[in-house]
Every structure is written in C-alpha cells, then in structure tokens.
Amino acid sequence: MHVQTVRGSIPPDEVKSTLIHEHLVFDLTPVRGDQDSKLCHDESLNKELDLLSGQGCNTIVEVSNRGMGQNAEALRNIAIEHNLHIIAATGYYKQEYYPAEVFEQTEQELQQRMMQDIQAGIGETDICAGIIAEIGSSLNKITDAEKKVFRAAAHAQLQTGAPLSTHCELGTMGSEQLELLTTCGVSPKSISFGHQDLNPDIKEQCELLESGAYLQFDTIGKVSYRTDEERAKQLYTLLDRGYEDQLMLSCDLTRQSHLLAAGGHGYVHLFTAFLPMLRALGVSESIIYKMLTLNPRRFLAFHPIV
C-alpha cells in the first residue's frame, strides 16, 4: 500500500493532517474571463503554506487536472520548498471546462491518458498523479460527455488502483455518480464525493456513506454558498450517526480573493475557524484526527489490483 505524491511514493502513515481537495496552481481564466480565477506559486502562497505547516498540515491533495491549468513541475517545487506531501491529479473537470481532447478522443484514449499520468508521469514530466480527480458533473445533470469521462476514469481506477474523487456541482448528483462508477466495477471504498457540505440532503448522504464511499466537506469558508455554522451542524449530524470513518475536510480555494493576502479566509481557515466550531459542538479530538489524518491515509492509498 502506498500514497503517490509529486515527490514519489510514500507509506500511508507519513500522511498527517490533510487538506483533501485544494488548488494551489491552476487557471480557469480562459473560461471564466477573470484574473481572479488564477492561482500561482508566489509569495502569497508561500506564506499561506507556512501557516498550514504551523498547524501540523503536511499533505495537500491538489485536484487541478487537464484543462484547469495544471502545473506538475510547480507542485513538485512547492512540495520540496515547504516539505509537503502534495498529491497531483489526473482527469477532467466538467463539460464547461473540458479541453478539446475530451470530445475528439475515444473513451479508451481518455482512460489511457489518465493511466499514463498515474503510471509514467503527467504530460512530459516524470511526476506521477496520485489521484483521479476532480471528475465532475454539471448542476443537477451528468451530460453525455461527462458520462464518457466518468467511465474512462472508472476504468483507469480499476487498472491502477488509484483513489477517485468527484466534483458534485453545488453538492448535486452524488447518487448518480455512484451508480455510474459502481456499474463500471469501481468499489465505493475507492470513491470520495466532493462538495457534500453544499448538499443539504442528509438522507442522500447517508445512502452514499452506507455504500462505503467517502464524503468531503470541502468548501469550508466559502460562506457565499452556505454558512460554516450550517456546515458544522450537518457534519455533526453525520458524525452522530456513526460515519466518522468516511468524512474528510478541505477549503477548495479557487480564487486569488480567497487568499489571506487579498483579505480572504485562506487555506488555514479549516484549522483556525472551522475546527474550533466543531470542538464547540462537542466533536472529540479523536474524531477530528480521523477526518484529517486517518481517513485520508486510507482513501489515498492505492488499492491492490484484483
């Protein structure tokens, strides 16, 4: 069992406090048409990462993929500079952001591209992806092109044993994603559903968790979507129902205005604001340790190929 980082494979027990769904270097400006949606390796990021290290965070899952301005070399440089474990992604986001190759290539060709990123290196580099992510669907639907990507990702997962993390637009379509992936043969234990802190449907979340899959409360601090108080109460409900071994946390920063240097909440918000909120609700340190460390260790470890 191993976790595959941009600096090479490590044993799972080297993973400590983890941000399970983040972006460090990416660029969505070609689609969004604003400079806010571009993150770079600069001094602002360096300061943020120093603060994270001070909180005991040593692992970041960087889910930027093909078509999102991914830069594997920059991620490796950041990992070396800050002594972090950074997991890079392979895959495609959602239809609005797909590069032309998604429409031009076959499902099998997309699968092979993901497998190559995992087994040989991303693009022309020798930096191997350690997760298939963030594989996304649109709001309240999965388009035909997105289904194609989900199937390609599923078969790449089965061939490599890599973990697979999804994008549920505003928390929607988790059940449909689960059906699509498991129909292809993927074990729910290899799947983590993203942005579930934006999904108010606890019944659906419990059904996803009952399958054995993981859920991410990963847009913490983005209060234009939902207050952190609401997120914390819903998370507490799921913890109270016994799902503490399948929940993971992050902030999903996607804009320069989210950074501390621009007056935003920053990556460290999870540790400085949200965890104290959970503690005030009565969440124990052992459960917080599970969500930050033990669950990511288990999810990120490559599964043996059957």
Residue pairs with C-beta under 8 A, 6 or more apart in sequence:
1 11
1 12
1 301
1 302
1 304
2 9
2 10
2 11
2 12
2 301
2 302
3 9
3 10
3 11
3 12
3 14
3 15
3 85
3 87
3 130
3 297
3 300
3 301
3 302
4 87
4 118
4 128
4 129
4 130
4 131
4 162
4 302
5 79
5 85
5 86
5 87
5 88
5 130
6 72
6 75
6 76
6 79
6 86
6 87
6 88
6 127
6 128
6 130
7 76
7 79
7 80
7 85
7 86
10 85
12 297
12 298
12 300
12 301
13 297
14 58
14 85
15 58
15 59
15 85
15 293
15 296
15 297
15 300
16 56
16 57
16 58
16 59
16 292
16 293
17 55
17 56
17 57
17 58
17 59
17 271
17 292
17 293
18 57
18 58
18 59
18 60
18 61
18 248
18 292
18 293
18 296
18 297
18 300
19 52
19 57
19 59
19 60
19 61
19 249
19 250
19 251
19 267
19 270
20 61
20 165
20 192
20 216
20 218
20 248
20 249
20 250
20 296
20 299
21 61
21 63
21 133
21 134
21 165
21 194
21 216
21 218
21 248
21 250
21 252
22 60
22 61
22 62
22 63
22 250
22 251
22 252
22 253
22 267
23 39
23 62
23 63
23 64
23 68
23 252
23 253
23 254
24 39
24 41
24 45
24 60
24 62
24 64
24 74
24 75
24 78
24 86
25 39
25 40
25 41
25 62
25 64
25 69
25 70
25 71
25 74
25 75
25 78
26 38
26 39
26 64
26 68
26 69
26 70
26 71
26 254
27 37
27 38
27 39
27 68
27 69
28 37
28 38
28 68
28 69
28 97
28 254
29 35
29 37
29 38
31 96
31 97
35 256
36 255
36 256
36 257
37 254
37 255
38 69
38 256
39 45
39 253
39 254
39 255
39 256
41 71
41 74
41 77
41 78
44 256
44 259
44 260
44 261
44 262
45 78
45 259
46 81
46 82
47 260
47 261
48 259
48 260
48 261
48 266
48 267
48 268
49 78
49 82
49 84
49 267
50 82
51 260
51 266
51 267
51 268
52 60
52 267
52 268
52 271
53 82
53 83
53 84
55 268
55 271
55 272
57 271
58 83
58 84
58 85
59 84
59 85
59 86
59 87
59 296
59 300
60 84
60 85
60 86
60 87
61 86
61 87
61 89
61 131
61 133
61 165
61 250
61 296
61 300
62 75
62 86
62 87
62 88
62 89
63 89
63 131
63 133
63 134
63 165
64 70
64 89
65 89
65 90
65 91
65 92
65 93
65 133
65 134
66 90
66 91
66 92
66 99
66 101
66 113
67 92
67 93
67 97
67 98
67 99
67 102
68 93
68 97
70 88
70 89
70 122
72 88
72 121
72 122
72 123
72 125
72 127
73 125
73 127
75 86
75 88
75 127
76 86
76 127
78 84
78 86
79 85
79 86
87 129
87 130
87 131
87 300
88 122
88 127
88 128
88 129
88 130
88 131
89 129
89 130
89 131
89 132
89 133
89 134
89 165
90 113
90 114
90 117
90 118
90 122
90 129
90 131
90 132
90 133
90 156
91 114
91 132
91 133
91 134
91 135
91 149
91 153
92 98
92 99
92 102
92 110
92 135
92 136
92 149
93 134
93 135
93 136
93 167
94 136
94 137
94 138
94 146
94 167
94 169
95 138
95 143
95 145
95 146
96 138
98 145
98 149
101 110
101 113
102 110
102 145
102 148
102 149
103 145
105 113
107 148
107 151
107 152
107 155
108 152
110 148
110 149
110 152
111 152
111 153
111 155
111 156
111 159
114 129
114 132
114 152
114 153
114 156
115 156
115 159
115 160
117 123
117 128
117 129
118 128
118 129
118 130
118 132
118 156
118 160
118 162
119 128
119 160
120 126
120 128
121 127
121 128
122 128
122 129
129 162
130 162
130 163
130 300
131 162
131 163
131 164
131 165
131 300
132 153
132 156
132 157
132 162
132 163
132 164
132 165
133 163
133 164
133 165
133 166
134 165
134 166
134 167
134 194
135 149
135 150
135 153
135 164
135 165
135 166
135 167
136 146
136 166
136 167
136 168
136 169
137 143
137 146
137 150
137 166
137 167
137 168
137 169
137 172
137 173
137 176
137 177
138 146
138 169
139 169
139 170
139 172
140 169
140 172
140 173
141 173
142 150
142 173
142 176
142 177
142 180
147 180
150 177
150 180
150 181
150 184
151 180
151 184
153 164
153 181
154 164
154 180
154 181
154 184
154 185
154 186
155 184
156 162
157 163
157 164
157 181
157 186
157 190
158 184
158 185
158 186
158 305
159 305
160 302
160 305
161 190
161 302
161 303
161 304
161 305
162 190
162 302
163 190
163 191
163 192
163 299
163 300
163 301
163 302
164 181
164 186
164 190
164 191
164 192
165 191
165 192
165 194
165 216
166 174
166 177
166 191
166 192
166 193
166 194
167 194
167 195
168 174
168 177
168 193
168 194
168 195
168 196
168 198
168 199
169 195
170 195
170 198
170 199
170 225
171 195
171 196
171 197
171 198
171 199
171 200
171 201
172 199
174 193
174 196
174 199
174 204
174 205
174 208
175 204
175 207
175 208
177 191
177 193
178 188
178 191
178 193
178 208
178 211
178 213
181 191
182 188
182 211
187 212
187 303
188 211
188 212
188 213
189 212
189 213
189 303
190 299
190 303
191 213
191 214
192 213
192 214
192 215
192 216
192 248
192 299
193 208
193 213
193 214
193 215
193 216
194 216
194 218
194 252
195 216
195 218
195 219
195 252
196 205
196 208
196 215
196 216
196 217
196 218
197 216
197 217
197 218
197 219
197 220
197 226
197 231
197 234
197 235
198 219
198 225
198 226
199 205
200 234
202 234
202 237
202 238
205 215
205 238
206 238
206 241
206 243
208 215
209 215
209 238
209 243
209 246
212 246
213 246
214 246
214 247
214 248
214 295
214 299
215 238
215 243
215 246
215 247
215 248
216 247
216 248
216 249
216 250
217 231
217 234
217 235
217 247
217 248
217 249
217 250
218 248
218 249
218 250
218 251
218 252
219 225
219 226
219 250
219 251
219 252
220 228
220 231
220 249
220 250
220 251
220 269
220 270
220 274
221 228
221 251
221 258
221 265
221 266
221 269
221 270
221 273
221 274
222 251
222 252
222 258
228 273
228 274
228 277
229 277
231 274
232 274
232 277
232 278
232 281
233 281
235 247
235 278
236 278
236 281
236 282
236 283
238 247
239 247
239 283
239 287
244 287
244 290
244 291
245 290
245 294
245 295
245 298
246 295
247 290
247 291
247 295
248 291
248 292
248 295
248 296
248 299
249 270
249 274
249 291
249 292
250 270
251 258
251 265
251 266
251 267
251 269
251 270
253 259
253 264
253 266
253 267
255 264
256 262
257 263
257 264
258 264
258 265
258 266
259 266
260 266
260 268
265 273
275 288
278 288
279 285
279 288
